[in-house]
Amino acid sequence: MKDAGITKHITFHCARHSFATLQLTMGTDIYTVSKLLGHRHLKTTEIYGDLDNPRIIPVYEAIPWMRDKTTKGRRVVTFSKWRVLQDIRLIAIIQHADYYERNSFTKEVADYFSDNLNKMGEHKEEIEIFTTYIASEFAKEISHEYEYLISAAFTEQIVNKGFDGVLYPSVQLDGAGFNVALTPQVADTKIQLEVVEECTAYKYFDKCCIDNDYRAILYPNQTHFEFKKEYDYHAGTDICLQQLGIKSIDDLN
C-alpha cells in the first residue's frame, strides 16, 4: 500500500474486490479471475464483476452457444465500448425478489424503492402490486418473442413519458448483471462509440476463455475504422487452452 502511495485505510476485502473488478474490466477472462480468487463456482466470480464487467453480460445474453454447457469450440466475438456524453434518464426495473442479493447495486436501488414506497400512503398497495408484476415480466426467461409484449409495451410508455430507456436484470446471469434498452435517438446523441475489439472465444463445455485479438480506437465522429493487432492484452491460444484444461486445439472440435 505504501509503495503505491495509498495512505487511506483499505480492508483486505476491498483490495480483493478491486483486484477482481480491475482484472475483469481490463479483459481478463472470468474463468482466470475465478481461479485467481479461489472460487469453486463461476457464479461467485460474476458477482465481483457487478456493473464493471461489461463483456460477460452481452456474451451470455446474445450467444446461446456460450450458455450451453454441452458445447465446445471457438468463435469470433466482437465487443464495443461506448462513452456516455450526456446523462441518460432510465427507469430501473430490478426490484424482483429473486435478484435482491445478486449484487450491491440491486440492493441499493431496491432498498431506495422500498423506502419511498412506504411514503405512498393509500396508494402503496396498488403501486407495489403493479411494480412487482412489471419486475416479474422483465425477470422471466422466454421461449417465444411474443412473451416480450408486456415489457415492450411498458418500455414504450416509459419512453413516451420522456425517459431514455430502461435498466433491467440479465436473466441469463440470474440478475448478476444488467441490460440497458435505449432509444435510437439516445444512441445517436448521448453515447459515442469509442473502442471496438475482435476476440476469440474458446469454449470447452462449462469453461470459457475470451482472448483479445484486434482493437480499433475511434475518435469523435469517426465512421470508418481499421483493426490493429492487440499485443498488450493478448494471451494466445496456448494460454487459453491451458486455462480450459486441455492440451490441443483439436480437443475443441
C-alpha positions in Angstrom: 0.0 0.0 0.0 2.8 2.4 0.9 4.7 1.6 -2.3 1.6 2.5 -4.3 1.2 5.8 -2.4 -2.1 4.9 -0.9 -2.5 6.4 2.5 -6.1 5.7 3.3 -7.2 2.6 5.2 -8.1 -0.3 2.8 -9.5 -3.5 4.0 -8.5 -6.9 2.6 -12.0 -7.4 1.2 -11.9 -4.0 -0.6 -8.5 -4.8 -2.1 -9.6 -8.2 -3.2 -12.8 -6.8 -4.8 -10.9 -4.1 -6.5 -8.4 -6.6 -7.9 -11.1 -8.8 -9.3 -13.0 -5.8 -10.8 -10.0 -4.4 -12.5 -9.0 -7.7 -13.9 -12.4 -8.2 -15.5 -12.6 -4.6 -16.7 -9.2 -4.9 -18.4 -10.2 -8.0 -20.3 -9.0 -11.0 -18.2 -11.5 -13.8 -18.8 -13.8 -14.6 -16.0 -12.5 -18.2 -15.7 -9.0 -17.0 -15.0 -10.2 -14.5 -12.4 -12.3 -17.2 -10.8 -9.2 -19.4 -10.4 -7.1 -16.5 -9.0 -9.7 -15.8 -6.4 -10.0 -19.4 -5.4 -13.8 -19.6 -6.3 -15.3 -23.0 -6.7 -18.3 -21.7 -8.8 -18.2 -19.2 -11.7 -21.4 -17.5 -10.4 -19.5 -16.3 -7.4 -16.9 -14.6 -9.6 -19.7 -13.0 -11.8 -20.8 -11.1 -8.7 -17.4 -9.5 -8.4 -17.9 -8.0 -11.8 -21.0 -6.2 -10.7 -21.5 -3.3 -13.1 -17.9 -3.2 -14.1 -17.8 -6.4 -16.1 -19.3 -5.4 -19.5 -18.2 -8.4 -21.5 -19.7 -11.4 -19.8 -23.2 -9.9 -20.0 -23.6 -9.5 -23.8 -21.9 -12.8 -24.4 -24.3 -14.7 -22.2 -27.3 -12.7 -23.4 -26.7 -12.8 -27.1 -25.0 -16.2 -27.7 -26.9 -19.3 -26.6 -23.9 -21.4 -27.6 -22.0 -19.8 -24.7 -24.6 -20.7 -22.2 -24.9 -24.3 -23.4 -22.7 -26.4 -21.1 -22.8 -29.3 -23.6 -20.9 -27.5 -26.4 -17.3 -26.8 -27.2 -15.4 -24.9 -29.9 -14.1 -21.4 -30.7 -15.8 -18.4 -32.2 -15.0 -14.8 -33.1 -16.9 -12.3 -30.9 -16.9 -8.5 -31.4 -17.3 -6.2 -28.4 -17.8 -2.4 -28.4 -17.2 0.2 -25.7 -19.2 3.4 -25.6 -18.6 6.7 -23.9 -21.6 8.5 -22.2 -21.7 12.1 -23.4 -24.9 13.2 -21.6 -26.9 12.0 -18.6 -29.2 9.2 -19.6 -32.6 9.0 -17.9 -33.5 5.4 -17.1 -36.2 3.6 -15.2 -34.7 0.7 -13.2 -36.8 -2.5 -13.2 -34.7 -4.5 -10.8 -36.8 -5.0 -7.6 -37.5 -8.7 -8.3 -37.1 -10.6 -5.1 -35.0 -13.3 -6.6 -32.3 -10.8 -7.6 -32.1 -8.8 -4.4 -28.9 -10.5 -3.1 -27.2 -10.8 -6.5 -25.1 -7.6 -6.2 -24.8 -4.4 -4.2 -26.3 -2.1 -6.9 -29.6 -4.1 -6.9 -29.8 -4.0 -3.2 -29.2 -0.2 -3.1 -31.9 0.6 -5.7 -34.4 -1.9 -4.3 -34.0 -0.5 -0.8 -34.4 3.0 -2.1 -37.6 2.0 -3.8 -38.9 0.3 -0.7 -38.2 3.4 1.4 -40.1 5.6 -1.0 -42.9 3.1 -1.3 -43.6 3.4 2.4 -44.4 7.1 1.8 -47.1 6.5 -0.8 -49.9 6.2 1.8 -53.1 4.7 0.5 -51.6 4.1 -3.0 -48.8 1.9 -1.6 -50.5 -1.5 -2.2 -51.6 -0.9 -5.8 -48.2 0.5 -6.7 -46.5 -2.5 -5.1 -48.7 -4.9 -7.0 -48.1 -3.2 -10.3 -44.3 -2.8 -9.9 -43.9 -6.4 -8.7 -45.8 -7.6 -11.8 -43.7 -5.5 -14.2 -40.5 -6.6 -12.4 -41.5 -10.2 -13.0 -42.0 -9.6 -16.7 -38.5 -8.2 -17.0 -37.1 -11.1 -15.0 -38.6 -14.1 -16.8 -37.0 -16.4 -19.3 -38.8 -16.5 -22.6 -39.3 -19.1 -25.3 -41.0 -17.0 -27.9 -40.7 -13.3 -28.9 -44.4 -12.6 -28.1 -43.6 -13.1 -24.5 -41.8 -9.8 -24.6 -45.0 -7.9 -25.4 -45.8 -6.6 -21.9 -42.2 -5.5 -21.2 -42.0 -3.9 -24.6 -45.3 -2.1 -24.1 -44.2 -0.8 -20.7 -40.9 0.4 -22.2 -42.7 2.3 -24.9 -44.9 4.0 -22.3 -41.8 5.0 -20.4 -40.1 6.4 -23.4 -43.3 8.4 -24.3 -43.0 10.0 -20.8 -39.6 11.4 -21.7 -37.3 8.8 -20.4 -34.4 7.4 -22.5 -34.9 3.7 -21.7 -35.0 1.1 -19.1 -32.4 -0.8 -17.0 -33.3 -4.4 -16.1 -31.6 -7.5 -14.9 -29.7 -10.0 -17.0 -31.9 -13.1 -16.8 -29.1 -15.3 -18.3 -26.8 -14.3 -15.4 -29.5 -14.7 -12.8 -29.5 -11.0 -12.1 -25.7 -10.7 -11.5 -25.5 -8.1 -14.4 -27.8 -5.7 -16.2 -29.1 -4.8 -19.6 -30.0 -1.3 -20.8 -32.5 -0.7 -23.6 -32.1 2.7 -25.2 -33.9 4.6 -27.9 -32.2 5.1 -31.3 -32.2 8.9 -30.6 -30.2 8.4 -27.4 -27.7 6.1 -29.2 -27.2 8.9 -31.8 -26.8 11.8 -29.4 -25.9 10.7 -25.8 -23.4 8.0 -26.3 -20.4 7.6 -28.6 -18.6 4.5 -29.9 -15.1 4.6 -28.6 -13.5 1.1 -28.9 -14.2 -2.0 -30.9 -12.5 -5.3 -30.1 -12.4 -8.5 -32.0 -11.9 -11.5 -29.7 -11.7 -15.3 -29.9 -13.9 -17.2 -27.5 -12.6 -20.6 -26.6 -15.2 -22.8 -25.0 -14.9 -26.3 -23.5 -18.3 -27.3 -22.1 -18.7 -25.1 -19.0 -15.3 -23.4 -19.2 -14.6 -20.4 -21.4 -11.6 -18.2 -22.2 -12.0 -14.9 -24.2 -8.8 -13.6 -25.8 -8.3 -10.2 -27.2 -7.1 -10.3 -30.9 -7.7 -7.0 -32.6 -8.6 -3.5 -31.4 -9.8 -0.3 -33.1 -9.9 3.1 -31.2 -12.3 5.6 -32.7 -12.3 9.4 -32.5 -15.4 11.6 -32.3 -17.5 11.5 -35.5 -15.3 8.8 -37.0 -17.4 6.5 -39.2 -14.7 4.0 -40.5 -12.1 2.2 -38.6 -9.3 -0.4 -39.1 -8.4 -3.1 -36.7 -4.9 -3.3 -35.3 -3.5 -6.4 -33.6 -3.7 -6.4 -29.9 -0.4 -7.1 -28.1 -0.8 -5.8 -24.5 -3.8 -7.9 -23.6 -3.4 -10.9 -26.0 -2.8 -14.2 -24.2 -2.6 -16.5 -27.2 -4.1 -19.9 -28.0 -1.7 -21.9 -25.8 -2.6 -19.9 -22.7 -6.3 -20.2 -23.3 -6.1 -23.9 -23.9 -4.2 -24.2 -20.6 -6.9 -22.3 -18.8 -9.5 -24.6 -20.3 -7.6 -27.6 -19.0 -6.9 -29.1 -22.5 -3.7 -29.7 -24.5 -4.7 -29.3 -28.1 -6.9 -27.1 -30.2 -8.3 -30.4 -31.7 -10.0 -31.0 -28.3 -12.4 -28.2 -29.2 -13.6 -29.9 -32.4 
